[in-house]
Amino acid sequence: MDEITDISGGGYPIDQLNLTLLLQFMQLHNLSISSLDREHILQNLNIQSLRNHVADTEAILLTFLEYRIYKSLSMYAPPVLLLVGMFGNLMSFLILRNKTMARISTNLFLAALAVADTIVLMIGLLRKWLAELTTVDVQNEASWLCKIVNVLGYSSSQFSVWLIIAVTIERYVVVSHPLHATRLCNLTKAKRVIGLLALAFLVINIHLLWTADLRPKYVNNLIQSKICESATGSEYFVKEIWPWIDALLYCLLPFLVISAFNFLIIHKTVRATTWRGEHQNGSLIKLEKRKSANDNNLKITLMLLAVSFTFLVTTLPMGVVMIAHNVWNQQQYHRDIHDLVRVKLFGCIADLLMYLNHSVNFYLYCALGQKFRTQVVRTVCGRNSSTVSNISDHSQHLYCSRKCTINGFHVHKGIEETAV
């Protein structure tokens, strides 16, 4: 929501919720309201009269249970998510870039995802939490900060989501076309995809260097502040068009793509498992090796499905909020104050769920990734690879295994490598 300066003169931002409360107060006391345009109203308010009747709008808002829950969540949930997420993303990056893990294309995607998630948490959640504590939002402190924060914030969040899509599509290739997996899933192609995605989203969001800027807000020529919003001449694009583009890139299109490929992955995995069960033949040793490889391949598939399904569950509420805000933005002045308090609470929950998605991947890898857990133990306990069981390194079928060159011919290594 857009923010304006608090009429109490303390420099605290008040949003649509507080403005609606003030409007209802004015109507209750028969104060003149010639327009529902917020700046017009504020410029014509009798500031001293309003101060005499409403000394603390926050105290009035705190009479609503939903608002008290919102205040508690916005104050205490972010530091927990920041601690859990920053630690998890750092550990994920260190583990996935370890020389025993870094040779797999999937792990490269997941390492890039850890970096993107960290940027999202720092620019988004950390900034908002500090603003809640200090009433100072860093993006409102300088024009260049306003522009950079928006470009990096939008780019990193969209980049993060599309890395999950890349991993999901790669897993579909492995499951549905195993004979082509080593050709299609390799480090070179993964680096190209990551680079192209990063470049694409920087290009898509670079317009914010011109369409976002600090804008002054005046109330009776007495109180002035500057907030980061649409630049002069870009109001329609930033407020009416861009929110839909962002919703499409961050929520709507990824939701459809990931849902579709997850369905195909599950379908292919079930069919393949059923077929192998019906056509098992050969020696007992070969059957045991094949079963072990299939089991590990299934575990990796389940782990990557868990990552993508976590995205679907945690970002769906934010998608609903983004669409609802875009559709109903012009009607908010007419809503009951209690309804707006509920909307504010739901928006806060959706926001925290979105940041949860950028915080939990490390713990999903630990819970469902056998090789990842092994590497975590090696890293934390300082153990040598020879002291830890290396069974998981011998699993997985054709999945992006490294090649050796012998007399000019490419052959697969005897010990096949696996992702997390």
N, C-alpha and C positions, 0 to 999 in steps of 0.2 A: 504493500500500500504506500501511497505517497505520504510524506510527512510535512507538517507545518510547525511553526514555532508556537510554543505554549504561551497563551495570553497572560499567564501569571508573571512573565518576565524573567523566569528562572532559566530560560534557555533549553528547557526540556521539550523534546518532540512530542506532539500529540497527533494521533492518527484519526482515521475515519470514525472510530468508536468514540473517542473523546469529543469530536466535533458534533456527532449526533446527540450526545448527552447535553452539550451546550445549546443546541437548537431546541431540544425538548424543554430545557429550562426556560428559554426565552419565550416559547409558546405558552408555557404554564403561567408565566408572569406578564403575559400580554405585551411583550416587547416587540417592536416593529421588525418584521422580516419582509423585505421587499423582494428577495430572491433567494433561491436555494443554492446559489453558487457560493461555494465556501469562502473564496477570497473576498467576494463582495460583502458577504455577511461579516467576516472578521474586520474588514475595513470600516464598517459602519457600527460596530459594537461600541457601547458605552463601557469601556474597560473597567473603570472604577466601580460602576454600578454592579457589573457582573462579579467583580472580585468580592464585593460586600455580600453577595448572596451565595457564591460558590467559592469557598476558600481553597478547597482541595478536591478536584474532580477524581483523583485517584481513590480517595476515601469512599466516594460514592460508588465507584466501580467495584471496589472490594466488597461491597455488600452482596455481590453476585458470586455464588459458589464457583461457577465456571471461570470467572476472572481470577479468583484466588488460585484455582488449579493451574490456569495459564501462567500466572506469575511464578508459581513454584516450579513448573516444568521449565520455563524459560531461564530460570536462575540456576537450578541444580542439575538438570539433565545434560546441558552442553559440556560442563567440565568432565563428566563421566564419559561421555562419548568421545571427547577429545583425548582423554588419557588412554582409553581402550583402543581407539582408532589409530592414533599416532604411533603408539607402541606396536600395534599389530601390523600396520603398514610398513614400518621400519623393519620389523623382523621378517615380514614377507619378502621385502626387497633383498635383504641380506641373504636369506636362505635361497631364494630363487636365482640369485646371481652367483651363488657358489659354483665352483667349477664342475662339480658333479651334477648340478641341476641346470646350468646355463646352456647346455647343448640341445635342449628341447625347445621347440618353437612355442608350445603352449606355455611353458614357464617364462619365456620372454614376454609374451602377452600379459601374463599375470604380474610380472615385475613392473611392466609399464603401468598396469592398472593400479598397483600400490602407489606409484609416484603420483598418478592423476588423482587418486583418492585423497592423498595427503594434501595436495594443493587445494582441493575442494574444501577440506576441513579447515585449513588455515585461512583461506580467503572468505569462506562462507560462515561456517559455524563459529570459529574463533572470533572473527570480526563482530558478528552479531552478539555474541556473549559479552565481549568487552564493551560494546555499546550499551548493553543492558546494565552492566555494572557501573560504567562511568558516564553514561549519557552522551558519549562522544563516539561517533561513527567515523572511522578513519577515511572513508570515501568522501566524506563531507569536508575534509580538511584542506583539500587542494584540487584544482581542476585536473591535474595529471593523475592524481590518485583516483579520482572518480572514473576516469577513462580506463586506466590500467586495471583497477579492481573489477570493472565490468567485463572487459575483454577476457582477462584470465579466469574470472569466475564462470562465465558462460562457457568458454572454450574447454576448461578442464572438466566441468560436469558433463558436457556432451561427449567429450573424448573418452571419459571413463565409461559411459554407457555403451558406446560403440566398440570399445575394446571387449566388453562382455559379449556383444554380438559377434565379433570376430572369433572369439574363443568358441562360441556356440556353433558357428558355421564350420569351423575347423573340426570340431568334434563330430559334426554330422558327416563330414567327408570321411573321417576315420571309420565311423560305424557303417556307413552305407557303401563306401568305395575303398575298402582296406587295401586293395592291390595298388591303388594310386596314391595312398597316403604319404609314402616316403617322398614322392615326387612333388606333391602339392603342399605338404606340411614340412617346411624346413626353415632354418634360421634366416636365410636370405630373404625368402618371401615374407616371413614374419616381420623383419626389420622394415621392409618396404611398406607393408600394410600399416604398421605403427607410424612410420614417418608420414605417409599420405594422409592418414586420419588426423594426426596432429596439425599438419599443414592445412587441411581442408577446414577444420573448425576454427583455426586462427583467421583464415580468409573469410569465413562466414561471419565471424564476430568482429572483424576489424572495423566495421562501420561504426562501432561504439566509440571509437576515437573521435568521431565527428558528431554522432547523434546523441551522445551523453555528455553532460557538462554540469557544472554548478550553476544553480539558478537562485537568485535572491528572493526572499519572501519578506514582505512588509506588512505590518499591522498598524494602521493609524500613524505611520511614519515614526512610531516610537520603538518598535522592536524589529530587528532585522536579523536574518540568518541566511545561510546558503546551504542548499541541499542538492545532492546528486540526483538528477532526473534527466528528462529529455532536453536536448539543446534547443535553442530558439530555432524555429522553423522545422523541427523534426518531431513535434508533438504527436501528430497523427500516426506516423510510422511507429514510433517507440511505444505508444500507448494502445494503439488499435491493431497494428499488423504484427509487430515483432513478438508480442506474447504468444500469438498463435504459432509462429515459426518455431519459437523456443519449445513450446508444448509438443509440437510435432517431432522435433529432433530429440528431445530428452525423454518424452513419455510415450506418445501415441505410436509413432512408427517403431521404436524399439520394442514396445510391448507386443505389437503384432508380429514382428519378425522373430523375436525370441520365443514367443508362444508357438508359432508355426514350426520352427526348427526343433524345439523341445518335443513337440508331438511326434515329429518325424524320427527323432533320435530314439525316443521310447519305443515307437512302433518297430523300427529297424532292429533295435536291441532285443526286443521280445521275440521277433521272428527268427533272428540269428540264433538266440539261445535255444529256442524250440527245435530249430533245424539241426543244430549240433547234437542235441540230446537224442534225436531220432536216428542220426547217422554216425554215431560214434563207432569206430572200429580201429583195429591195430593193437599193438602190444600194450601191456599195462603201463609200462614206463612212459610211452608216448602219450597215452591217455591222461596220465597224471600231469605231465608237462603241459599238455594242451589245456587241461582243466585249470591249472594254476594260472596260465597266461590269460585265459578267458575270464577267470575270477578277478584278476587284477585290472583287466581292461574294463570290466563292469564297474569296479570300484571307482576308477577314474571317471567313467561316464557319470556315475551317480554324484560324484563330488562336483563336477562341472555343471550338472543339472541343478544341484543345490545352489550354486553361485547364481545361476541365471534365474531360478525360481525366487531366490531371496530378493533379487532386483525387482521382479514382477510384484511381489507382495509389498515391498517397502516403498515403491514409487507410485503404485496405483492411487493411494490417497492424494499424493501431490498432484498427479494428473487431474484428478477430480477437482481439486482446489484451483488449479490453473485455469481449467475450462470454466468453472463456475465464476471465478473472479472476472474473466474476460467477458462472459455473457451478462452477468448481473452488475457489473461495475457502475453503470449509470443509474441503477435503482437503489444503491445503498443509502442514499440520503433519506429515503422514505421508510426505512426499516425500523422496527422496534429496537430499543437499546438492548434488550435481553437477547434478541435474535443475533445482533451484532457481536455480543459477548460470546455466544455459542460459536459463531463463525470464526472469531478470533482464536478460540480454544482449538477448534478443529484444524485451523491453519497451522497452529503451533505443533500439534501432534503430527500432522502430515509432514511438516518441515523436519521434525526430529526423526521420523521414520526414514525420510530421504537421506539424512546424514548417517543414520544407522547402516544403510546400505553401503556407505563408503567407509565403514568402520569394522565390519565383521568378517571380511574374507579370510584373514589370517586364521581365525578360529574355526571356520569351515574347513580350511585346508588341514588343520590339525586334527579335526574330528574325523575327516573322511579320507585324507591322503596318507597312506602308509609310508611312502618314501619321504614325504614332507615331514612327518613326525620323526622319522629316523634322523633326518638331517637337523631338525631342531634339537634333538638330544645331543647330536655330535657338536653342534655349535654352542649350546648352553653349557654342556658338561665338559667341553674341550676334549672329547674323546677322539681317538684316531679312527679312521674309517675301518681299520682292520679289527677294532674291538667291538664294532657294532654289526649285527647281522646284516648281510648284504642280499638277503633273499629277494627283496623287492626289486633290486636292480636286474634280476633275471626274468622279470615278468613283462607282459604286454606283447601283443602280436606285432604288426608292422608299424606301430604308431611312431611315426617321425623318427625312426631309428637312424643312428649315424652310419655313414657308409665308409668303407675302406676301399682303397684302390690297389689292386694287385695286377701287375702287368697290363695296366691300362683298362682293366675291367672293374666295374663297381660291384661290390658284394656287400651284403649285410654282415655286421659283426655278429659273432656267435652269441655274445651276451647282449640281448636287446635292451634298449634303454626305454625308460618310461617317464611320463610326466609326474606331477606331484602325487 
